[in-house]
Amino acid sequence: MKHISPADEVWYGVGFGLNGEVVVFDGKTGAVTSSAEGGGGTPRDVTVDPDGARLWVLEENEDASGGEIRVCALDAGAVGPCQHAAWVDGGAALFAADEGLWVFEQATYGPRWKVLREGTIAKGVYAPRPASVWREGDRVEVFSYGVSDDRLTRLSATMTEGGLVVTTGLDLGEPALAPPTARFVPLSAESGLLWDVVEGDVAMRKVDAEGAEAAVMLGVGPGIERIEAAEVLSGAALVLSTNTLWVVEPGEENGGPSASAVALGGKVRRAGTFFSRDLVTAGDRALVATDQGVRAIVVEKDGGSVFLDDRFDGSSLRGPLLVVRAAN
């Protein structure tokens, strides 16, 4: 879970080192300030409790048939040793919330959602894997491709005394690509931006309570193969592909969107099963994880400049990533 901070607040990043160790780093410079030994698997996800006191790490085993969830203490930006918390079957992704750690699994028995609470896992619910996930009040909101990857769908889930309850919301139509690569960015409880790839170009659709509007093309193609992640920062939308970040000004009612491209100088991990953790935002900047290191991109407000921060040294850092605001 990320905490978006004003530019004048202190915040730090969490990611991984070249040998799989968990690292905490200065969000403005990239300098590592704390680290904890990895568990030997491949880092696949990371999330932090809403109060910032515990960090959860998912490491995948060598053949990607399962993995281990580990938990580490966080104190004033310093990470403590990580301990075993649970095993998972198949692929998985994590989302920390007040009611516990949400665990999304994709295994041979199909997709399931579970909640880990104080060492026990609540009975799982059969539900499609998330391609985007966020929090609204007491609900976890999910944008999914559907169980069969054939429908773009919004779902809501709550943890009750009787267990997980998942309800299906808006049907947003068919994915433009197979396998699908669409991502959703919430703007409010009733609206958001749906991003997809259509005929090698990036397409934006505005979504409200009634559904999705017609697609507007960015004009950044041809040749775009995937969208890995999307976020909002300083009034602009950030759209991440396999090696480029686009900073998109959605445009006024009578004008179309405009996009500034930032070449990342490395490849972004393919997030084909779940949502990506390789794009995070804080203050006036975005951090993007590539196979050549983490890049910092400054995005000035109200259509200002967009540029790589050359002072940020993330060459020894790798994703997945999150950012946390430092305690006052």
One Martini backbone bead per residue (centre of mass of N, CA, C, O) as a GRO file, in nm:
protein
  328
    1MET     BB    1   0.096   0.035   0.023
    2LYS     BB    2   0.050   0.372  -0.051
    3HIS     BB    3   0.185   0.703   0.038
    4ILE     BB    4   0.097   1.013  -0.045
    5SER     BB    5   0.316   1.295  -0.066
    6PRO     BB    6   0.424   1.576  -0.014
    7ALA     BB    7   0.716   1.732  -0.107
    8ASP     BB    8   0.788   1.824   0.208
    9GLU     BB    9   0.796   1.534   0.277
   10VAL     BB   10   0.903   1.244   0.425
   11TRP     BB   11   1.029   0.962   0.235
   12TYR     BB   12   1.025   0.608   0.152
   13GLY     BB   13   1.162   0.321   0.012
   14VAL     BB   14   1.069  -0.012  -0.110
   15GLY     BB   15   1.273  -0.303  -0.191
   16PHE     BB   16   1.543  -0.448  -0.384
   17GLY     BB   17   1.821  -0.621  -0.431
   18LEU     BB   18   2.044  -0.809  -0.618
   19ASN     BB   19   2.005  -1.056  -0.377
   20GLY     BB   20   1.697  -1.015  -0.248
   21GLU     BB   21   1.701  -0.795  -0.057
   22VAL     BB   22   1.563  -0.593   0.171
   23VAL     BB   23   1.497  -0.240   0.107
   24VAL     BB   24   1.573   0.083   0.229
   25PHE     BB   25   1.515   0.412   0.079
   26ASP     BB   26   1.578   0.710  -0.040
   27GLY     BB   27   1.347   0.894  -0.228
   28LYS     BB   28   1.564   1.117  -0.345
   29THR     BB   29   1.849   0.924  -0.391
   30GLY     BB   30   1.861   0.584  -0.327
   31ALA     BB   31   1.974   0.538  -0.058
   32VAL     BB   32   2.059   0.298   0.157
   33THR     BB   33   1.933   0.250   0.509
   34SER     BB   34   1.815  -0.053   0.490
   35SER     BB   35   1.823  -0.418   0.571
   36ALA     BB   36   1.717  -0.758   0.466
   37GLU     BB   37   1.716  -1.076   0.440
   38GLY     BB   38   1.650  -1.304   0.225
   39GLY     BB   39   1.475  -1.625   0.141
   40GLY     BB   40   1.568  -1.718  -0.182
   41GLY     BB   41   1.365  -1.596  -0.353
   42THR     BB   42   1.155  -1.432  -0.573
   43PRO     BB   43   1.051  -1.125  -0.593
   44ARG     BB   44   0.681  -1.031  -0.619
   45ASP     BB   45   0.597  -0.879  -0.339
   46VAL     BB   46   0.478  -0.571  -0.164
   47THR     BB   47   0.365  -0.466   0.168
   48VAL     BB   48   0.184  -0.245   0.403
   49ASP     BB   49   0.066  -0.149   0.672
   50PRO     BB   50  -0.123   0.124   0.752
   51ASP     BB   51   0.078   0.186   1.013
   52GLY     BB   52   0.386   0.091   0.921
   53ALA     BB   53   0.490  -0.178   1.104
   54ARG     BB   54   0.454  -0.379   0.849
   55LEU     BB   55   0.615  -0.607   0.625
   56TRP     BB   56   0.534  -0.765   0.313
   57VAL     BB   57   0.659  -1.070   0.155
   58LEU     BB   58   0.692  -1.216  -0.175
   59GLU     BB   59   0.827  -1.540  -0.261
   60GLU     BB   60   0.937  -1.721  -0.531
   61ASN     BB   61   0.993  -2.004  -0.664
   62GLU     BB   62   1.172  -2.144  -0.917
   63ASP     BB   63   0.891  -2.272  -1.070
   64ALA     BB   64   0.628  -2.103  -0.981
   65SER     BB   65   0.440  -2.301  -0.775
   66GLY     BB   66   0.522  -2.098  -0.538
   67GLY     BB   67   0.538  -1.957  -0.194
   68GLU     BB   68   0.647  -1.693   0.041
   69ILE     BB   69   0.544  -1.538   0.335
   70ARG     BB   70   0.683  -1.242   0.478
   71VAL     BB   71   0.768  -1.071   0.790
   72CYS     BB   72   0.844  -0.724   0.877
   73ALA     BB   73   0.973  -0.484   1.058
   74LEU     BB   74   0.885  -0.132   1.113
   75ASP     BB   75   1.112   0.154   1.208
   76ALA     BB   76   1.166   0.451   1.103
   77GLY     BB   77   1.264   0.306   0.818
   78ALA     BB   78   1.335   0.029   0.949
   79VAL     BB   79   1.432  -0.302   0.885
   80GLY     BB   80   1.372  -0.612   0.990
   81PRO     BB   81   1.356  -0.919   1.031
   82CYS     BB   82   1.236  -1.195   0.854
   83GLN     BB   83   0.934  -1.394   0.871
   84HIS     BB   84   0.740  -1.648   0.867
   85ALA     BB   85   0.380  -1.677   0.759
   86ALA     BB   86   0.333  -1.823   0.460
   87TRP     BB   87   0.194  -2.025   0.215
   88VAL     BB   88   0.175  -2.064  -0.146
   89ASP     BB   89  -0.012  -2.129  -0.435
   90GLY     BB   90   0.132  -2.042  -0.686
   91GLY     BB   91   0.030  -1.752  -0.765
   92ALA     BB   92   0.070  -1.412  -0.617
   93ALA     BB   93  -0.085  -1.147  -0.412
   94LEU     BB   94  -0.077  -0.834  -0.221
   95PHE     BB   95  -0.292  -0.671   0.051
   96ALA     BB   96  -0.291  -0.436   0.292
   97ALA     BB   97  -0.507  -0.421   0.588
   98ASP     BB   98  -0.687  -0.388   0.871
   99GLU     BB   99  -0.808  -0.698   0.851
  100GLY     BB  100  -0.549  -0.774   0.675
  101LEU     BB  101  -0.406  -1.003   0.448
  102TRP     BB  102  -0.434  -1.004   0.121
  103VAL     BB  103  -0.472  -1.306  -0.085
  104PHE     BB  104  -0.386  -1.372  -0.419
  105GLU     BB  105  -0.466  -1.661  -0.615
  106GLN     BB  106  -0.298  -1.873  -0.879
  107ALA     BB  107  -0.400  -2.197  -0.951
  108THR     BB  108  -0.508  -2.508  -1.038
  109TYR     BB  109  -0.795  -2.429  -0.885
  110GLY     BB  110  -0.767  -2.130  -0.923
  111PRO     BB  111  -0.906  -1.840  -0.819
  112ARG     BB  112  -0.821  -1.676  -0.496
  113TRP     BB  113  -0.940  -1.532  -0.189
  114LYS     BB  114  -0.764  -1.410   0.103
  115VAL     BB  115  -0.713  -1.384   0.473
  116LEU     BB  116  -0.456  -1.276   0.684
  117ARG     BB  117  -0.476  -1.346   1.052
  118GLU     BB  118  -0.269  -1.405   1.288
  119GLY     BB  119  -0.178  -1.690   1.125
  120THR     BB  120  -0.454  -1.696   0.973
  121ILE     BB  121  -0.674  -1.825   0.714
  122ALA     BB  122  -0.930  -1.745   0.552
  123LYS     BB  123  -1.163  -1.853   0.371
  124GLY     BB  124  -1.187  -1.894   0.050
  125VAL     BB  125  -1.260  -1.720  -0.261
  126TYR     BB  126  -1.402  -1.736  -0.567
  127ALA     BB  127  -1.199  -1.520  -0.778
  128PRO     BB  128  -1.074  -1.300  -0.975
  129ARG     BB  129  -0.795  -1.159  -1.070
  130PRO     BB  130  -0.606  -0.885  -1.020
  131ALA     BB  131  -0.507  -0.581  -1.209
  132SER     BB  132  -0.642  -0.395  -0.989
  133VAL     BB  133  -0.595  -0.217  -0.664
  134TRP     BB  134  -0.806  -0.082  -0.391
  135ARG     BB  135  -0.931   0.161  -0.154
  136GLU     BB  136  -1.280   0.185  -0.002
  137GLY     BB  137  -1.296   0.206   0.298
  138ASP     BB  138  -1.413  -0.126   0.373
  139ARG     BB  139  -1.307  -0.177   0.078
  140VAL     BB  140  -1.205  -0.387  -0.183
  141GLU     BB  141  -1.090  -0.297  -0.499
  142VAL     BB  142  -1.145  -0.444  -0.834
  143PHE     BB  143  -0.973  -0.510  -1.136
  144SER     BB  144  -1.076  -0.736  -1.397
  145TYR     BB  145  -1.077  -1.013  -1.647
  146GLY     BB  146  -1.180  -1.254  -1.534
  147VAL     BB  147  -1.177  -1.591  -1.523
  148SER     BB  148  -1.145  -1.597  -1.868
  149ASP     BB  149  -1.032  -1.320  -1.987
  150ASP     BB  150  -1.327  -1.169  -2.116
  151ARG     BB  151  -1.374  -0.944  -1.875
  152LEU     BB  152  -1.422  -0.621  -1.770
  153THR     BB  153  -1.415  -0.589  -1.407
  154ARG     BB  154  -1.584  -0.485  -1.116
  155LEU     BB  155  -1.499  -0.530  -0.767
  156SER     BB  156  -1.609  -0.621  -0.431
  157ALA     BB  157  -1.471  -0.639  -0.084
  158THR     BB  158  -1.541  -0.801   0.235
  159MET     BB  159  -1.493  -0.842   0.585
  160THR     BB  160  -1.658  -1.074   0.779
  161GLU     BB  161  -1.767  -1.288   1.018
  162GLY     BB  162  -1.826  -1.504   0.770
  163GLY     BB  163  -1.630  -1.362   0.569
  164LEU     BB  164  -1.594  -1.336   0.247
  165VAL     BB  165  -1.727  -1.071   0.026
  166VAL     BB  166  -1.820  -1.086  -0.322
  167THR     BB  167  -1.888  -0.832  -0.569
  168THR     BB  168  -2.036  -0.739  -0.871
  169GLY     BB  169  -2.005  -0.489  -1.100
  170LEU     BB  170  -1.887  -0.350  -1.351
  171ASP     BB  171  -1.913  -0.381  -1.702
  172LEU     BB  172  -1.635  -0.303  -1.946
  173GLY     BB  173  -1.592  -0.540  -2.130
  174GLU     BB  174  -1.366  -0.619  -2.361
  175PRO     BB  175  -1.068  -0.692  -2.434
  176ALA     BB  176  -0.830  -0.592  -2.674
  177LEU     BB  177  -0.649  -0.825  -2.568
  178ALA     BB  178  -0.462  -1.145  -2.618
  179PRO     BB  179  -0.379  -1.106  -2.354
  180PRO     BB  180  -0.459  -0.901  -2.119
  181THR     BB  181  -0.362  -0.524  -2.025
  182ALA     BB  182  -0.540  -0.376  -1.846
  183ARG     BB  183  -0.601  -0.064  -1.655
  184PHE     BB  184  -0.691   0.094  -1.334
  185VAL     BB  185  -0.790   0.434  -1.225
  186PRO     BB  186  -0.886   0.594  -0.957
  187LEU     BB  187  -1.067   0.911  -0.873
  188SER     BB  188  -1.324   0.783  -0.745
  189ALA     BB  189  -1.593   0.601  -0.647
  190GLU     BB  190  -1.725   0.659  -0.964
  191SER     BB  191  -1.432   0.695  -1.096
  192GLY     BB  192  -1.211   0.661  -1.396
  193LEU     BB  193  -0.932   0.499  -1.566
  194LEU     BB  194  -0.905   0.322  -1.874
  195TRP     BB  195  -0.643   0.106  -1.986
  196ASP     BB  196  -0.529   0.026  -2.324
  197VAL     BB  197  -0.462  -0.184  -2.609
  198VAL     BB  198  -0.498  -0.057  -2.956
  199GLU     BB  199  -0.339  -0.130  -3.223
  200GLY     BB  200  -0.056  -0.027  -3.076
  201ASP     BB  201  -0.216   0.162  -2.879
  202VAL     BB  202  -0.320   0.393  -2.646
  203ALA     BB  203  -0.614   0.369  -2.441
  204MET     BB  204  -0.875   0.591  -2.323
  205ARG     BB  205  -1.123   0.555  -2.052
  206LYS     BB  206  -1.395   0.683  -1.913
  207VAL     BB  207  -1.535   0.630  -1.580
  208ASP     BB  208  -1.852   0.556  -1.442
  209ALA     BB  209  -2.145   0.442  -1.304
  210GLU     BB  210  -2.239   0.349  -1.610
  211GLY     BB  211  -1.940   0.341  -1.741
  212ALA     BB  212  -1.779   0.347  -2.053
  213GLU     BB  213  -1.633   0.530  -2.269
  214ALA     BB  214  -1.494   0.614  -2.535
  215ALA     BB  215  -1.212   0.582  -2.697
  216VAL     BB  216  -0.886   0.739  -2.655
  217MET     BB  217  -0.612   0.817  -2.835
  218LEU     BB  218  -0.268   0.897  -2.794
  219GLY     BB  219  -0.046   0.850  -3.031
  220VAL     BB  220   0.218   0.631  -2.950
  221GLY     BB  221   0.224   0.469  -3.182
  222PRO     BB  222   0.331   0.192  -3.275
  223GLY     BB  223   0.410  -0.116  -3.078
  224ILE     BB  224   0.229  -0.159  -2.842
  225GLU     BB  225   0.192  -0.433  -2.608
  226ARG     BB  226   0.182  -0.302  -2.304
  227ILE     BB  227   0.036  -0.268  -1.973
  228GLU     BB  228   0.149  -0.259  -1.635
  229ALA     BB  229   0.072   0.045  -1.536
  230ALA     BB  230  -0.119   0.288  -1.324
  231GLU     BB  231  -0.141   0.644  -1.243
  232VAL     BB  232  -0.153   0.938  -1.023
  233LEU     BB  233   0.005   1.275  -1.080
  234SER     BB  234  -0.029   1.604  -1.067
  235GLY     BB  235  -0.292   1.560  -1.268
  236ALA     BB  236  -0.165   1.305  -1.392
  237ALA     BB  237  -0.111   1.034  -1.600
  238LEU     BB  238   0.037   0.709  -1.556
  239VAL     BB  239   0.197   0.504  -1.813
  240LEU     BB  240   0.313   0.165  -1.825
  241SER     BB  241   0.539  -0.010  -1.999
  242THR     BB  242   0.813  -0.202  -2.093
  243ASN     BB  243   1.007   0.103  -2.143
  244THR     BB  244   0.774   0.325  -2.079
  245LEU     BB  245   0.671   0.654  -1.970
  246TRP     BB  246   0.357   0.811  -1.951
  247VAL     BB  247   0.254   1.153  -1.943
  248VAL     BB  248  -0.090   1.242  -1.893
  249GLU     BB  249  -0.305   1.481  -2.028
  250PRO     BB  250  -0.640   1.449  -2.059
  251GLY     BB  251  -0.798   1.703  -2.100
  252GLU     BB  252  -1.036   1.876  -2.216
  253GLU     BB  253  -1.345   1.861  -2.348
  254ASN     BB  254  -1.216   1.988  -2.642
  255GLY     BB  255  -0.960   1.808  -2.571
  256GLY     BB  256  -0.706   1.608  -2.597
  257PRO     BB  257  -0.463   1.417  -2.513
  258SER     BB  258  -0.131   1.439  -2.368
  259ALA     BB  259   0.211   1.307  -2.422
  260SER     BB  260   0.496   1.210  -2.227
  261ALA     BB  261   0.805   1.058  -2.284
  262VAL     BB  262   0.993   0.804  -2.089
  263ALA     BB  263   1.288   0.663  -2.107
  264LEU     BB  264   1.427   0.389  -1.904
  265GLY     BB  265   1.671   0.186  -1.987
  266GLY     BB  266   1.464  -0.061  -1.945
  267LYS     BB  267   1.293  -0.339  -1.822
  268VAL     BB  268   0.975  -0.434  -1.743
  269ARG     BB  269   0.797  -0.628  -1.566
  270ARG     BB  270   0.579  -0.879  -1.626
  271ALA     BB  271   0.223  -0.841  -1.538
  272GLY     BB  272   0.021  -1.105  -1.621
  273THR     BB  273  -0.148  -1.186  -1.349
  274PHE     BB  274  -0.107  -0.915  -1.196
  275PHE     BB  275  -0.037  -0.654  -1.046
  276SER     BB  276   0.179  -0.392  -1.025
  277ARG     BB  277   0.505  -0.278  -0.843
  278ASP     BB  278   0.678  -0.074  -1.064
  279LEU     BB  279   0.477   0.173  -0.975
  280VAL     BB  280   0.534   0.476  -0.794
  281THR     BB  281   0.421   0.744  -0.566
  282ALA     BB  282   0.567   1.071  -0.457
  283GLY     BB  283   0.499   1.370  -0.449
  284ASP     BB  284   0.676   1.467  -0.759
  285ARG     BB  285   0.713   1.145  -0.806
  286ALA     BB  286   0.836   0.861  -0.983
  287LEU     BB  287   0.880   0.507  -0.955
  288VAL     BB  288   1.081   0.277  -1.159
  289ALA     BB  289   1.115  -0.063  -1.233
  290THR     BB  290   1.401  -0.230  -1.362
  291ASP     BB  291   1.663  -0.434  -1.486
  292GLN     BB  292   1.859  -0.151  -1.434
  293GLY     BB  293   1.668  -0.017  -1.228
  294VAL     BB  294   1.573   0.275  -1.058
  295ARG     BB  295   1.355   0.536  -1.148
  296ALA     BB  296   1.328   0.898  -1.145
  297ILE     BB  297   1.028   1.099  -1.194
  298VAL     BB  298   0.947   1.423  -1.261
  299VAL     BB  299   0.622   1.591  -1.181
  300GLU     BB  300   0.484   1.867  -1.260
  301LYS     BB  301   0.245   2.078  -1.218
  302ASP     BB  302   0.021   2.170  -1.450
  303GLY     BB  303   0.203   2.083  -1.708
  304GLY     BB  304   0.484   2.050  -1.652
  305SER     BB  305   0.764   1.912  -1.618
  306VAL     BB  306   0.944   1.615  -1.747
  307PHE     BB  307   1.194   1.419  -1.558
  308LEU     BB  308   1.486   1.288  -1.493
  309ASP     BB  309   1.663   1.206  -1.198
  310ASP     BB  310   2.010   1.217  -1.180
  311ARG     BB  311   2.046   1.201  -0.855
  312PHE     BB  312   1.924   0.927  -0.874
  313ASP     BB  313   2.040   0.608  -0.731
  314GLY     BB  314   1.906   0.284  -0.869
  315SER     BB  315   2.106   0.049  -0.969
  316SER     BB  316   2.067  -0.147  -0.692
  317LEU     BB  317   1.763  -0.154  -0.761
  318ARG     BB  318   1.449  -0.335  -0.713
  319GLY     BB  319   1.171  -0.496  -0.770
  320PRO     BB  320   0.935  -0.438  -0.591
  321LEU     BB  321   0.732  -0.150  -0.483
  322LEU     BB  322   0.730   0.111  -0.225
  323VAL     BB  323   0.577   0.379  -0.028
  324VAL     BB  324   0.660   0.579   0.272
  325ARG     BB  325   0.580   0.775   0.525
  326ALA     BB  326   0.722   0.949   0.754
  327ALA     BB  327   0.730   1.005   1.069
  328ASN     BB  328   0.671   1.287   1.280
   0.00000   0.00000   0.00000
